[in-house]
Amino acid sequence: MSTPERVDQHDGRAFDEWYDVFSVAADDGRQYPVGWAREELRVSMTRDDAYWAREIWAVRDEAGAIAGAMQVDVPLADNTFRLGAVIGVRADVRRRGYGRALGQLLDQRAAELDRSVLVSQVEVPIEAAGPTAGQAFATSLGFAAANFEVHRVLELPLADAVLDGLAAEAAERHSAYELRSWRDRCPDDLVDAFAALQSMFVLEAPQGELEVEAERWDEARIRQAEAQNAAQARHSWTTVAVAPDGTLAGHTELVRSEHDAGKVFQWGTLVAPAHRGHRLGLGLKARNHRELQHDHPEPLVVHTWNGEQNTAMNAVNAQLGFRPVERHEEWQKFLGERTLAEH
Ligand SMILES: CC(C)(COP(=O)(O)OP(=O)(O)OC[C@H]1O[C@@H](n2cnc3c(N)ncnc32)[C@H](O)[C@@H]1OP(=O)(O)O)[C@@H](O)C(=O)NCCC(=O)NCCS
């Protein structure tokens, strides 16, 4: 086994060699593999980004081929005590210590980058009984499960009459709110309020035992995210609810990439606490799916992830017809003795 090496993500061939191993290993065994498409990940790895630094690492077998691959995500603008990582090892060389070598390297990078909380995701088949390889591996590295979500899917298109019926049912209770939708670029008159909603999102969505602080969003960050989406050939459909006083009460966002045919991803949905109880969650989602279907009437599968304890969101998703396909667990490891309060 080689010593883990940093891969230069700006070197196209080196990135491709790394991606070929990483994408297959990380999506291994999943009924609905949803790892990022090659070009989406390449863009996020190579574009200047003021909010995230990204690293990729590899460990090689005796023949010099990549055996294990790791992606490391370093938040720069908020949550700067955290470090995110995903490790994947080629199926034919598992249980030989490649994963552990990358895990040890991760601890070292965390110390070098002055990070004290490591986070990773483990995808678990919905019917898995005992610990899976991913869970056993994360445990062996000293991680503990901290947040439990369910990955659900919905086949589109839904009949327009179904979406219109759900929208009408919701509208009975949110007639005081105006729904506005856009594609790709947030209108200038809403961008500050939209940034405020995004800043609220992480703390309002259930996070279990995860150590996490609010993200800091402003117009510059919204515009950078939109520019990155464009570079990744992603398109977004967003619907917001404008309250009677002109503030934003909630939003929902669907995203698809031209590099990832057939899939749509549900990004954030949030109704601000002061505006809950008006069926805005259902109203926003029914409208937004209608907007998407207007542009894309072809068959697509929508993917969404929600905390198991998020009963309101799960009830809305059930009304739309989402069904569970996978458990998505967020695992966490503390390094040293520091706590969030000390950051
Ligand atoms: C999880 C994964 C990365 C492990 O890679 P690996 O190179 O086989 O792991 P290692 O050989 O370094 O194993 C380290 C320890 O993890 C545990 N472990 C790993 N795989 C295991 C398995 N299938 N069953 C039980 N324990 C396991 C063991 O404690 C092992 O130590 P041991 O072999 O001395 O008993 C690999 O199975 C994989 O790529 N899975 C798909 C992607 C994934 O789930 N990634 C985890 C999210 S970051």
The ligand as an SDF file (V2000), in Angstrom:
LIG
                    3D

 48 50  0  0  0  0  0  0  0  0999 V2000
  -16.4970    1.4770    4.1400 C   0  0  0  0  0  0  0  0  0  0  0  0
  -15.2450    1.2750    3.2520 C   0  0  0  0  0  0  0  0  0  0  0  0
  -14.6710    2.6460    2.8680 C   0  0  0  0  0  0  0  0  0  0  0  0
  -14.1920    0.5060    4.0830 C   0  0  0  0  0  0  0  0  0  0  0  0
  -12.9720    0.4500    3.3380 O   0  0  0  0  0  0  0  0  0  0  0  0
  -11.8920   -0.7210    3.6440 P   0  0  0  0  0  0  0  0  0  0  0  0
  -10.6230   -0.3660    2.9740 O   0  0  0  0  0  0  0  0  0  0  0  0
  -12.4880   -2.0400    3.3340 O   0  0  0  0  0  0  0  0  0  0  0  0
  -11.7230   -0.5840    5.2360 O   0  0  0  0  0  0  0  0  0  0  0  0
  -10.4810   -1.1270    6.1110 P   0  0  0  0  0  0  0  0  0  0  0  0
   -9.9560   -2.3920    5.5480 O   0  0  0  0  0  0  0  0  0  0  0  0
   -9.5040   -0.0340    6.3080 O   0  0  0  0  0  0  0  0  0  0  0  0
  -11.2360   -1.4400    7.4780 O   0  0  0  0  0  0  0  0  0  0  0  0
  -10.9930   -0.7180    8.6880 C   0  0  0  0  0  0  0  0  0  0  0  0
  -11.9270   -1.2810    9.7550 C   0  0  0  0  0  0  0  0  0  0  0  0
  -13.3000   -0.9420    9.4430 O   0  0  0  0  0  0  0  0  0  0  0  0
  -14.1580   -2.0200    9.8470 C   0  0  0  0  0  0  0  0  0  0  0  0
  -14.8020   -2.6020    8.6670 N   0  0  0  0  0  0  0  0  0  0  0  0
  -14.6030   -2.2530    7.3750 C   0  0  0  0  0  0  0  0  0  0  0  0
  -15.3980   -2.9840    6.5600 N   0  0  0  0  0  0  0  0  0  0  0  0
  -16.1030   -3.8080    7.3380 C   0  0  0  0  0  0  0  0  0  0  0  0
  -17.0660   -4.8130    7.0790 C   0  0  0  0  0  0  0  0  0  0  0  0
  -17.4820   -5.1080    5.8190 N   0  0  0  0  0  0  0  0  0  0  0  0
  -17.6050   -5.4730    8.1340 N   0  0  0  0  0  0  0  0  0  0  0  0
  -17.2090   -5.2040    9.4000 C   0  0  0  0  0  0  0  0  0  0  0  0
  -16.2620   -4.2720    9.6910 N   0  0  0  0  0  0  0  0  0  0  0  0
  -15.7180   -3.5840    8.6880 C   0  0  0  0  0  0  0  0  0  0  0  0
  -13.2580   -3.0390   10.5420 C   0  0  0  0  0  0  0  0  0  0  0  0
  -13.1950   -2.6630   11.9170 O   0  0  0  0  0  0  0  0  0  0  0  0
  -11.9340   -2.7740    9.8590 C   0  0  0  0  0  0  0  0  0  0  0  0
  -10.8350   -3.1960   10.6020 O   0  0  0  0  0  0  0  0  0  0  0  0
  -10.3640   -4.7620   10.5150 P   0  0  0  0  0  0  0  0  0  0  0  0
  -10.3570   -5.1690    9.0710 O   0  0  0  0  0  0  0  0  0  0  0  0
   -8.9970   -4.7440   11.1290 O   0  0  0  0  0  0  0  0  0  0  0  0
  -11.3670   -5.5370   11.2990 O   0  0  0  0  0  0  0  0  0  0  0  0
  -15.6110    0.4390    1.9850 C   0  0  0  0  0  0  0  0  0  0  0  0
  -16.3530   -0.6960    2.3850 O   0  0  0  0  0  0  0  0  0  0  0  0
  -16.4370    1.2230    0.9900 C   0  0  0  0  0  0  0  0  0  0  0  0
  -15.8930    1.8830    0.1310 O   0  0  0  0  0  0  0  0  0  0  0  0
  -17.8020    1.1610    1.0940 N   0  0  0  0  0  0  0  0  0  0  0  0
  -18.6990    1.9500    0.2540 C   0  0  0  0  0  0  0  0  0  0  0  0
  -18.6100    3.4510    0.6100 C   0  0  0  0  0  0  0  0  0  0  0  0
  -18.8810    3.7360    2.0810 C   0  0  0  0  0  0  0  0  0  0  0  0
  -19.7590    3.1600    2.6980 O   0  0  0  0  0  0  0  0  0  0  0  0
  -18.0920    4.6470    2.6430 N   0  0  0  0  0  0  0  0  0  0  0  0
  -18.2160    4.9880    4.0650 C   0  0  0  0  0  0  0  0  0  0  0  0
  -18.6670    6.4060    4.2020 C   0  0  0  0  0  0  0  0  0  0  0  0
  -17.3240    7.5220    4.4420 S   0  0  0  0  0  0  0  0  0  0  0  0
  1  2  1  0
  2  3  1  0
  2  4  1  0
  2 36  1  0
  4  5  1  0
  5  6  1  0
  6  7  2  0
  6  8  1  0
  6  9  1  0
  9 10  1  0
 10 11  2  0
 10 12  1  0
 10 13  1  0
 13 14  1  0
 14 15  1  0
 15 16  1  0
 15 30  1  0
 16 17  1  0
 17 18  1  0
 17 28  1  0
 18 19  1  0
 18 27  1  0
 19 20  2  0
 20 21  1  0
 21 22  1  0
 21 27  2  0
 22 23  1  0
 22 24  2  0
 24 25  1  0
 25 26  2  0
 26 27  1  0
 28 29  1  0
 28 30  1  0
 30 31  1  0
 31 32  1  0
 32 33  2  0
 32 34  1  0
 32 35  1  0
 36 37  1  0
 36 38  1  0
 38 39  2  0
 38 40  1  0
 40 41  1  0
 41 42  1  0
 42 43  1  0
 43 44  2  0
 43 45  1  0
 45 46  1  0
 46 47  1  0
 47 48  1  0
M  END
$$$$
